[in-house]
Amino acid sequence: MLYNYLMPEIHALPDESFLEMRWRCLSLAADLDRLERNRVEPSDRRLLKLREAMAVLLGDGPNRAERVQLILSDKTPPPVYSRSIKK
């Protein structure tokens, strides 16, 4: 089947994406170092959310992207706009 022929072998996929994943890890580490140097409070809610998301990334289980998205999503309700009705 042509579709299966074009798909990379399962063991080749991590090797192809390793450098990009490595870059992302290093970039995140640098960002966290900058926050520490700027003395961001460890109790900052945004930093706490990032730590919670990183715990998901390091843990086992499916749907990591979905779970991280839910952690980092803004859960405040959207603004309510009132319209003036002219008669």
Long-range contacts (C-beta under 8 A, 24 or more apart in sequence): none
